[in-house]
Amino acid sequence: MSEQKEEIIRFTVDLNESLHRDLSFLAVRCRRSKADLVRQAIVQLLKDMEDEQMVR
């Protein structure tokens, strides 16, 4: 069984300087890319929002 890869969409997010610096430091510390950390945060946010909707 072959899994089909989902298309990647690029978008831009404006961050203030301190948030960008914190993200950069975290990426270095975790040895992950900033993009990977942002994707993980978005997935978690969507899951949390979905769970919150289930409670209401």
N, C-alpha and C positions, 0 to 999 in steps of 0.2 A: 504494500500500500504506500503510495507516494503522497506526501503532504504538499499542498500547493502553498507557496509563500504569499503572504499578503503584501500588497503594494505599500511602499513607504511614501508618506506625505511629509514634506518639509514645511515648517512654519517658524516664524520668528517671535520671540518673546523679549520684551524690554524689561530689564532688571535694573534696580538701582545698584550703585557701585558696591555697597556693603553686602548686599545679597549675592551678587556675582562673586565677590571675593570669598564669602563663606562657602558657596557652592564649589568654587575652585579648590579651596583647602580641603573640603570634604572629599572631593574626587581624588585628590592626591593621596589623602590618608587611607581611603578605601581601595585605592588602585583600580578605580573605575572611571569611565568617562562621565563628563557632566551630562551629556545627552542620556546616558544610561540611568543616571540618578534621577533626572527629570522624568524620564519614561516611567520609572518605578514609582515615583511620587504621584504621577497622574493615575496610574493603575490603582494605587492604594486609595486615592481620593475618590475615584469613581466607585470602587467597592464600598467605601465608607458611606458615600451618598446613597448608594443602592440599599445598603443595610438600614440607613436612617429612614428611607422611604418605606421600607417594610415595617418599621415600628409605628409609623403614623397611621 
